[in-house]
């Protein structure tokens, strides 16, 4: 498993409060380190929920000593954070109660999680049902779907409320934009297209200059770009000189009054494309 539920107020749990009093952050950190070790190894082929590393390995990884790790682990078992099974293995069966089907989109893993929760439901002593890793109710598939829908609705609501922004004066074309241009329009020079894009939108005024998603604006710009710019040769060197741009615009009988460099370039490109 790649992740698991972790309550933001877990440090207030009575058992973890004891750990903090006895060992401070070293003990608290060790507890969650062990939980991570267990969850990381949990899969369809491994549902033992046991810690496979011994005290020596854990001590080396955490910068502690073997004696201190053994002492703290014993304390975790004594207060019910972990279990010590008949084989002498340290486990945390309570993790089974924390597995959520929303942790994965895989139907196989969802089925696995459901089976594990049923399998370990009867294995947990009542005294272990209300502490750190088990303080949540069983989640039915319907409840899980509602939760996923709620998260999706909140994400959509946040997007709708987003007021957008202007293109930053410090904007540099991201790799994602470059790759899109190379894939969709291999006939274009992405960096030159980006210069034109930046000049136009920085010079643009009014509500149209504000976008919720600049990558969407970039994709539209690339799709609509008709001027083939493979190399910056002497034939288009004028694009970098403002006077040359004005002269080019006048040759095409374009209105240059009050226009920025980016706006003029866009106007020239549009006229040439017609």
Sine and cosine of phi, psi and omega as CSV:
sin_phi,cos_phi,sin_psi,cos_psi,sin_omega,cos_omega
0.00,0.00,0.59,-0.81,-0.04,-1.00
-1.00,-0.04,-0.39,0.92,0.01,-1.00
-0.42,-0.91,0.20,-0.98,0.01,-1.00
-0.49,-0.87,0.29,-0.96,0.00,-1.00
-0.95,0.31,0.69,-0.72,0.00,-1.00
-0.65,-0.76,0.94,-0.33,-0.02,-1.00
-0.90,0.43,0.65,-0.76,-0.01,-1.00
-0.94,0.35,-0.31,0.95,0.01,-1.00
-0.95,-0.31,0.40,0.92,-0.02,-1.00
-0.85,0.52,-0.50,0.86,-0.03,-1.00
-0.91,0.42,-0.25,0.97,0.01,-1.00
-1.00,0.04,-0.11,0.99,0.03,-1.00
-0.86,0.50,0.63,-0.77,-0.08,-1.00
-0.85,0.53,-0.68,0.73,-0.04,-1.00
-0.92,0.38,-0.65,0.76,0.03,-1.00
-0.95,0.31,-0.45,0.89,0.11,-0.99
-0.90,0.44,-0.61,0.79,0.06,-1.00
-0.90,0.43,-0.66,0.75,0.02,-1.00
-0.88,0.47,-0.69,0.73,0.01,-1.00
-0.90,0.44,-0.62,0.78,0.02,-1.00
-0.93,0.38,-0.62,0.79,-0.06,-1.00
-0.99,0.16,-0.65,0.76,-0.16,-0.99
-0.78,-0.62,-0.03,1.00,0.02,-1.00
0.93,0.38,-0.44,-0.90,-0.04,-1.00
-0.92,0.39,-0.37,0.93,0.03,-1.00
-0.90,0.44,-0.70,0.72,0.02,-1.00
-0.95,0.32,-0.65,0.76,0.01,-1.00
-0.89,0.46,-0.70,0.72,0.01,-1.00
-0.91,0.41,-0.62,0.78,0.00,-1.00
-0.89,0.45,-0.65,0.76,0.00,-1.00
-0.85,0.53,-0.79,0.62,-0.04,-1.00
-0.95,0.32,-0.48,0.88,0.08,-1.00
-0.89,0.45,-0.68,0.73,0.01,-1.00
-0.92,0.40,-0.63,0.77,0.04,-1.00
-0.87,0.49,-0.69,0.72,0.02,-1.00
-0.89,0.46,-0.64,0.77,0.03,-1.00
-0.87,0.49,-0.68,0.73,-0.03,-1.00
-0.92,0.39,-0.76,0.65,-0.05,-1.00
-0.89,0.45,-0.63,0.78,-0.02,-1.00
-0.86,0.50,-0.51,0.86,-0.03,-1.00
-1.00,-0.09,-0.06,1.00,-0.02,-1.00
-0.97,0.23,0.78,-0.62,0.00,-1.00
-0.40,-0.92,-0.05,-1.00,0.03,-1.00
-0.88,0.47,-0.42,0.91,-0.03,-1.00
-0.99,-0.14,-0.05,1.00,-0.01,-1.00
-0.61,-0.79,0.97,-0.22,0.01,-1.00
-0.84,-0.54,0.52,0.85,-0.02,-1.00
-0.99,0.12,-0.40,0.92,-0.03,-1.00
0.82,0.58,0.63,0.78,0.01,-1.00
-0.94,-0.35,0.41,-0.91,0.05,-1.00
-1.00,0.08,0.88,-0.47,-0.08,-1.00
-1.00,0.04,-0.33,0.94,0.02,-1.00
-0.99,0.13,0.58,-0.81,0.08,-1.00
-1.00,-0.01,0.04,-1.00,-0.09,-1.00
-0.87,0.49,-0.52,0.85,-0.03,-1.00
-0.91,0.40,-0.71,0.70,-0.01,-1.00
-0.91,0.41,-0.69,0.72,-0.01,-1.00
-0.90,0.43,-0.66,0.76,0.01,-1.00
-0.88,0.47,-0.69,0.73,0.01,-1.00
-0.90,0.43,-0.63,0.78,-0.05,-1.00
-0.96,0.27,-0.49,0.87,-0.07,-1.00
-0.98,-0.20,-0.11,0.99,0.00,-1.00
0.98,0.20,0.31,0.95,0.02,-1.00
-0.98,-0.19,-0.22,-0.98,0.05,-1.00
-0.93,-0.37,0.38,-0.92,0.00,-1.00
-0.86,0.50,-0.70,0.72,-0.02,-1.00
-0.88,0.48,-0.66,0.75,-0.03,-1.00
-0.93,0.37,-0.66,0.76,0.01,-1.00
-0.89,0.45,-0.71,0.70,0.01,-1.00
-0.88,0.47,-0.64,0.77,0.01,-1.00
-0.90,0.43,-0.72,0.70,-0.02,-1.00
-0.93,0.37,-0.63,0.77,0.02,-1.00
-0.89,0.46,-0.63,0.77,0.03,-1.00
-0.89,0.46,-0.64,0.77,0.01,-1.00
-0.91,0.41,-0.65,0.76,0.03,-1.00
-0.86,0.52,-0.65,0.76,0.00,-1.00
-0.94,0.34,-0.67,0.74,-0.03,-1.00
-0.87,0.49,-0.61,0.79,-0.06,-1.00
-1.00,-0.08,0.03,1.00,0.13,-0.99
1.00,-0.03,0.21,0.98,0.08,-1.00
-0.96,0.28,-0.62,0.79,0.05,-1.00
-0.84,-0.55,0.16,-0.99,0.08,-1.00
-0.86,-0.51,0.38,-0.93,0.07,-1.00
-0.85,-0.53,0.97,-0.25,-0.11,-0.99
-0.98,0.21,-0.01,-1.00,-0.08,-1.00
-0.89,0.46,-0.43,0.90,0.00,-1.00
-1.00,0.05,0.06,1.00,0.00,-1.00
0.99,0.14,0.15,0.99,0.00,-1.00
-1.00,0.08,0.62,-0.78,0.05,-1.00
-1.00,0.02,0.82,-0.57,-0.04,-1.00
-0.79,-0.61,0.19,-0.98,0.13,-0.99
-0.64,-0.77,0.98,0.21,-0.05,-1.00
-0.90,0.44,-0.34,0.94,-0.02,-1.00
-0.89,0.45,-0.35,0.94,0.02,-1.00
-0.87,0.49,-0.51,0.86,-0.01,-1.00
-0.84,0.54,-0.54,0.84,-0.01,-1.00
-0.96,0.27,-0.30,0.95,-0.06,-1.00
-1.00,-0.06,-0.23,0.97,-0.03,-1.00
-0.90,0.43,0.72,-0.69,-0.03,-1.00
-0.86,-0.51,0.69,-0.72,0.02,-1.00
-0.91,0.41,-0.34,0.94,0.02,-1.00
-0.96,0.26,-0.06,1.00,0.01,-1.00
-0.96,0.29,-0.22,0.98,-0.07,-1.00
-0.49,-0.87,0.47,-0.88,0.08,-1.00
-1.00,-0.07,-0.09,1.00,-0.03,-1.00
-0.97,0.26,0.81,-0.59,0.03,-1.00
-0.89,0.46,-0.59,0.80,0.01,-1.00
-0.89,0.46,-0.70,0.72,-0.01,-1.00
-0.94,0.34,-0.58,0.82,0.05,-1.00
-0.88,0.47,-0.69,0.73,0.03,-1.00
-0.90,0.43,-0.64,0.77,0.02,-1.00
-0.87,0.49,-0.72,0.69,-0.02,-1.00
-0.88,0.47,-0.67,0.74,0.00,-1.00
-0.89,0.46,-0.68,0.74,0.00,-1.00
-0.92,0.40,-0.65,0.76,-0.02,-1.00
-0.89,0.45,-0.68,0.74,-0.01,-1.00
-0.89,0.46,-0.63,0.78,0.04,-1.00
-0.93,0.36,-0.65,0.76,-0.05,-1.00
-0.88,0.47,-0.66,0.75,-0.08,-1.00
-1.00,-0.09,-0.07,1.00,-0.03,-1.00
-0.86,0.50,-0.65,0.76,-0.03,-1.00
-1.00,0.07,-0.14,0.99,-0.03,-1.00
-1.00,0.07,-0.24,0.97,-0.08,-1.00
-1.00,-0.02,0.81,-0.59,0.08,-1.00
-0.91,0.41,0.50,-0.87,0.00,-1.00
-0.84,0.54,-0.60,0.80,-0.05,-1.00
-0.91,0.41,-0.26,0.97,-0.01,-1.00
-0.99,-0.17,0.00,1.00,-0.17,-0.99
-0.99,0.14,-0.20,0.98,-0.13,-0.99
-0.85,-0.52,0.32,0.95,-0.01,-1.00
-0.96,-0.28,-0.29,-0.96,-0.30,-0.96
-0.71,0.71,-0.79,0.61,-0.12,-0.99
-1.00,-0.02,0.10,0.99,-0.08,-1.00
-0.77,-0.64,0.18,0.98,-0.09,-1.00
-0.99,0.16,0.82,0.57,0.11,-0.99
-0.52,-0.86,0.46,-0.89,-0.01,-1.00
-0.99,0.15,0.30,-0.95,0.09,-1.00
-0.88,0.48,0.61,-0.79,-0.03,-1.00
-0.94,-0.34,0.89,-0.45,0.01,-1.00
-0.98,0.18,0.33,-0.94,0.04,-1.00
-0.82,0.57,-0.62,0.78,-0.01,-1.00
-0.92,0.40,-0.67,0.74,0.04,-1.00
-0.90,0.44,-0.62,0.78,0.00,-1.00
-0.90,0.43,-0.66,0.75,0.03,-1.00
-0.90,0.44,-0.65,0.76,0.02,-1.00
-0.89,0.46,-0.65,0.76,0.02,-1.00
-0.90,0.43,-0.68,0.73,0.01,-1.00
-0.90,0.43,-0.64,0.77,0.03,-1.00
-0.91,0.42,-0.62,0.78,0.02,-1.00
-0.89,0.46,-0.68,0.73,0.00,-1.00
-0.90,0.44,-0.67,0.74,-0.01,-1.00
-0.91,0.41,-0.63,0.78,0.02,-1.00
-0.91,0.41,-0.64,0.77,0.02,-1.00
-0.91,0.41,-0.62,0.78,0.02,-1.00
-0.91,0.42,-0.67,0.74,0.01,-1.00
-0.92,0.40,-0.65,0.76,0.01,-1.00
-0.89,0.46,-0.65,0.76,0.02,-1.00
-0.89,0.45,-0.62,0.78,0.01,-1.00
-0.91,0.41,-0.66,0.76,-0.01,-1.00
-0.91,0.42,-0.58,0.82,-0.03,-1.00
-0.99,0.17,-0.21,0.98,-0.03,-1.00
-0.91,0.42,0.82,-0.57,-0.11,-0.99
-1.00,0.08,-0.14,0.99,0.02,-1.00
0.99,0.11,-0.01,-1.00,-0.04,-1.00
-0.38,-0.93,0.28,-0.96,0.10,-0.99
-0.99,0.13,0.31,-0.95,0.08,-1.00
-0.95,0.31,0.75,-0.66,-0.06,-1.00
-0.91,0.41,0.59,-0.81,0.07,-1.00
-0.89,0.45,-0.39,0.92,-0.02,-1.00
-0.99,-0.11,0.21,0.98,-0.08,-1.00
-0.85,0.53,0.76,-0.64,0.12,-0.99
-0.82,-0.57,0.72,-0.70,-0.10,-1.00
-0.86,0.51,0.84,-0.55,0.03,-1.00
-0.95,0.32,0.37,-0.93,0.02,-1.00
-0.85,0.52,-0.58,0.81,0.00,-1.00
-0.87,0.50,-0.63,0.77,0.01,-1.00
-0.93,0.37,-0.69,0.73,0.01,-1.00
-0.86,0.52,-0.74,0.68,-0.03,-1.00
-0.89,0.45,-0.62,0.79,0.01,-1.00
-0.89,0.46,-0.71,0.71,-0.02,-1.00
-0.90,0.43,-0.67,0.74,-0.01,-1.00
-0.89,0.45,-0.60,0.80,-0.04,-1.00
-0.97,0.23,-0.73,0.68,-0.10,-1.00
-0.99,0.15,-0.56,0.83,-0.03,-1.00
-0.70,-0.72,0.97,0.26,0.00,-1.00
-0.90,0.44,-0.22,0.98,0.01,-1.00
-0.98,0.18,-0.14,0.99,-0.04,-1.00
-0.98,-0.21,0.41,-0.91,0.16,-0.99
-1.00,-0.08,0.97,-0.26,-0.11,-0.99
-0.81,0.58,-0.63,0.78,-0.06,-1.00
-0.94,0.35,-0.61,0.79,0.05,-1.00
-0.94,0.33,-0.61,0.79,0.06,-1.00
-0.90,0.44,-0.62,0.78,0.01,-1.00
-0.90,0.44,-0.62,0.79,0.02,-1.00
-0.89,0.46,-0.69,0.72,0.02,-1.00
-0.90,0.43,-0.68,0.73,0.02,-1.00
-0.86,0.50,-0.75,0.66,-0.03,-1.00
-0.90,0.43,-0.74,0.67,-0.01,-1.00
-0.86,0.51,-0.66,0.75,-0.04,-1.00
-0.91,0.42,-0.76,0.65,-0.12,-0.99
-0.97,0.23,-0.46,0.89,0.08,-1.00
-0.95,0.30,-0.56,0.83,0.03,-1.00
-0.99,0.15,-0.26,0.97,-0.03,-1.00
-0.95,0.32,0.61,-0.79,0.03,-1.00
-0.86,-0.51,0.22,-0.98,0.05,-1.00
1.00,0.08,-0.09,-1.00,-0.07,-1.00
-0.89,0.45,-0.49,0.87,-0.03,-1.00
-0.91,0.41,-0.33,0.94,-0.02,-1.00
-0.99,0.12,-0.05,1.00,0.00,-1.00
-0.97,-0.26,0.80,-0.59,-0.03,-1.00
-0.80,-0.60,0.59,-0.81,0.09,-1.00
-0.97,0.24,-0.56,0.83,-0.06,-1.00
-0.64,-0.77,0.96,-0.29,-0.06,-1.00
-0.96,0.29,-0.39,0.92,0.05,-1.00
-0.93,0.37,-0.58,0.82,0.07,-1.00
-0.90,0.44,-0.68,0.73,0.02,-1.00
-0.89,0.46,-0.63,0.78,0.01,-1.00
-0.91,0.42,-0.70,0.72,-0.01,-1.00
-0.87,0.49,-0.67,0.74,0.02,-1.00
-0.90,0.43,-0.66,0.75,0.00,-1.00
-0.87,0.49,-0.72,0.69,-0.02,-1.00
-0.90,0.44,-0.69,0.72,-0.01,-1.00
-0.88,0.47,-0.58,0.81,-0.05,-1.00
-1.00,0.05,-0.17,0.99,-0.02,-1.00
-0.93,0.37,0.83,-0.55,-0.05,-1.00
-0.92,-0.39,-0.25,0.97,0.00,-1.00
-0.99,0.16,0.84,-0.54,-0.01,-1.00
-0.99,0.13,0.91,-0.41,-0.04,-1.00
-0.86,-0.50,1.00,0.00,0.00,-1.00
-1.00,0.04,-0.64,0.77,-0.01,-1.00
-0.61,-0.79,0.52,-0.86,0.03,-1.00
-1.00,0.05,0.99,0.16,-0.03,-1.00
-1.00,0.00,-0.02,-1.00,-0.02,-1.00
-0.89,0.45,-0.40,0.92,-0.03,-1.00
-0.92,0.39,-0.43,0.91,0.04,-1.00
-0.84,-0.54,0.40,0.92,0.04,-1.00
-0.91,0.42,-0.41,0.91,0.00,-1.00
-0.86,0.51,-0.36,0.93,-0.07,-1.00
-0.91,0.41,-0.35,0.94,-0.03,-1.00
-1.00,-0.10,-0.05,1.00,-0.04,-1.00
-0.90,-0.43,0.85,-0.52,-0.10,-1.00
-0.88,0.47,-0.67,0.75,0.01,-1.00
-0.89,0.45,-0.64,0.76,0.01,-1.00
-0.91,0.42,-0.59,0.81,0.02,-1.00
-0.91,0.42,-0.69,0.72,0.02,-1.00
-0.88,0.48,-0.69,0.73,0.01,-1.00
-0.89,0.46,-0.64,0.77,0.01,-1.00
-0.90,0.44,-0.64,0.77,-0.01,-1.00
-0.92,0.40,-0.64,0.77,0.00,-1.00
-0.92,0.40,-0.59,0.80,0.04,-1.00
-0.86,0.50,-0.51,0.86,-0.02,-1.00
-1.00,-0.09,0.17,0.99,0.01,-1.00
0.85,0.53,0.65,0.76,0.04,-1.00
-1.00,-0.08,0.51,-0.86,0.04,-1.00
-0.98,0.20,0.91,-0.41,-0.07,-1.00
-0.99,-0.15,-0.08,1.00,-0.10,-1.00
-0.92,0.40,0.83,-0.56,0.06,-1.00
0.95,0.30,0.14,0.99,-0.04,-1.00
-1.00,0.00,0.61,-0.79,0.07,-1.00
-1.00,0.10,0.17,-0.99,0.02,-1.00
-0.85,0.53,-0.72,0.70,-0.02,-1.00
-0.89,0.45,-0.66,0.75,0.00,-1.00
-0.91,0.41,-0.65,0.76,0.02,-1.00
-0.89,0.45,-0.71,0.71,0.02,-1.00
-0.86,0.51,-0.69,0.73,0.00,-1.00
-0.90,0.44,-0.66,0.76,0.02,-1.00
-0.90,0.44,-0.69,0.73,0.01,-1.00
-0.89,0.45,-0.71,0.70,0.01,-1.00
-0.87,0.49,-0.65,0.76,-0.01,-1.00
-0.91,0.41,-0.67,0.74,0.00,-1.00
-0.91,0.42,-0.66,0.75,0.01,-1.00
-0.91,0.41,-0.48,0.87,-0.04,-1.00
-0.97,0.24,-0.37,0.93,-0.03,-1.00
-0.99,0.17,0.00,0.00,0.00,0.00
